[in-house]
Amino acid sequence: MWPAENLFSRAPNVYRLQCQIWGIYFSVTVGGRQYLLGLYDTAGQEDYDRLRPLSYPMTDVFLICFSVVNPASFQNVKEEWVPELKEYAPNVPFLLVGTQTDLRDDPKTLARLNDLKEKPMTMEHGEKLAKEIGACCYVECSALTQKGLKTVFDEAIIAILTPKKNTMKKRIGSRCINCCLIT
């Protein structure tokens, strides 16, 4: 399962395309206003490196997701996902999202990581990386417990509504926001 799938693995109305880009739309209220949020999850496999950027135009915000219990996915943020976004969508804001926080203290997960001589990523790791890569913020969530999910989407909308020093294009007309997940 991709880390981003962990954000809304139980969500209704999920559409999966053969090319491994899938999406869902739902309504979110932030600051007393309602927004239609469209989320698109893109495949992270190398096979889709040339196809994936085709889903980036008209994206208002990106969620770069990694599993807090998968150090390799954390490393991919800096080595793969941020360079790709800087190349194909340099003026679009992005959030760094740590997923699967419910597994951070799970005995089986900790044992597996210990066998690999690894540890879960901490909140401090995420905050430091977010600052280093220029993310709008760092947030964590668990689809299993639902903890932090609303915060992820609230922060995504806030990132869009808070333009960065005139470098952002205003593309929100009908309060429909397109969000692309990168995992």
Residue pairs with C-beta under 8 A, 6 or more apart in sequence:
1 9
2 41
2 43
2 44
2 65
2 183
3 65
3 66
3 67
3 70
3 73
3 99
3 100
3 183
4 41
4 63
4 65
4 97
4 99
4 181
4 182
4 183
5 41
5 143
5 183
6 65
6 67
6 99
6 100
6 141
6 142
6 143
6 144
7 39
7 63
7 65
7 97
7 99
7 141
7 143
7 149
7 152
7 181
8 14
8 24
8 39
8 143
8 149
9 143
10 143
11 24
11 26
12 24
13 24
13 25
13 26
14 22
14 23
14 24
15 22
15 23
15 24
16 22
19 43
19 48
19 51
20 42
20 43
20 45
20 48
21 40
21 41
21 42
21 43
21 51
21 52
21 55
22 40
22 41
23 38
23 39
23 40
23 41
24 38
24 39
25 36
25 37
25 38
25 39
26 36
26 37
26 39
27 34
27 35
27 36
27 37
28 34
28 35
28 37
28 150
28 153
28 154
28 157
29 35
30 154
30 157
30 158
30 161
33 175
34 175
35 157
35 175
35 176
35 177
36 174
36 175
36 176
36 177
37 153
37 156
37 157
37 177
37 179
38 176
38 177
38 178
38 179
39 63
39 179
39 180
39 181
40 55
40 59
40 178
40 179
40 180
40 181
41 181
41 183
42 48
42 52
42 55
42 180
42 181
42 182
42 183
43 51
43 52
44 76
44 80
44 182
44 183
52 84
53 84
53 87
53 88
55 180
56 85
56 88
56 89
56 92
56 180
58 171
58 178
59 89
59 92
59 178
59 179
59 180
60 92
60 160
60 171
60 172
60 177
60 178
60 179
61 92
61 93
61 94
61 95
61 136
61 156
61 157
61 159
61 160
61 177
61 178
61 179
61 180
62 85
62 89
62 92
62 93
62 94
62 95
62 179
62 180
62 181
62 182
63 94
63 95
63 97
63 152
63 156
63 179
63 180
63 181
63 182
64 77
64 81
64 82
64 85
64 94
64 95
64 96
64 97
64 135
64 182
64 183
65 73
65 97
65 98
65 99
65 181
65 182
65 183
66 73
66 74
66 76
66 77
66 96
66 97
66 98
66 99
66 121
66 183
67 73
67 74
67 98
67 99
67 100
67 103
68 74
68 98
68 99
68 100
68 101
68 103
68 104
68 120
68 121
68 122
68 126
68 140
69 100
69 103
69 104
69 106
69 109
69 113
69 120
69 121
70 100
71 113
71 118
71 119
71 121
73 183
74 121
74 125
74 129
77 96
77 129
77 133
78 129
78 132
78 133
81 182
82 133
82 134
84 182
85 92
85 94
85 182
91 167
91 168
91 169
92 168
93 136
93 159
93 160
93 164
93 168
94 135
94 136
94 159
95 130
95 135
95 136
95 137
95 138
95 139
95 152
95 155
95 156
95 159
96 126
96 129
96 130
96 133
96 135
96 137
96 138
96 139
97 138
97 139
97 140
97 141
97 152
98 121
98 123
98 126
98 138
98 139
98 140
98 141
99 140
99 141
99 142
99 143
100 142
100 143
100 144
101 140
101 141
101 142
101 145
101 147
101 148
102 142
102 144
102 145
102 147
103 109
103 120
104 120
109 120
110 120
113 119
113 120
123 138
123 140
126 138
126 140
127 138
129 135
129 138
130 137
130 138
136 155
136 158
136 159
136 162
137 155
137 159
139 148
139 151
139 152
139 155
140 148
141 147
141 148
141 149
141 151
141 152
142 148
142 149
143 149
153 179
156 177
156 179
157 177
160 172
160 177
161 172
163 170
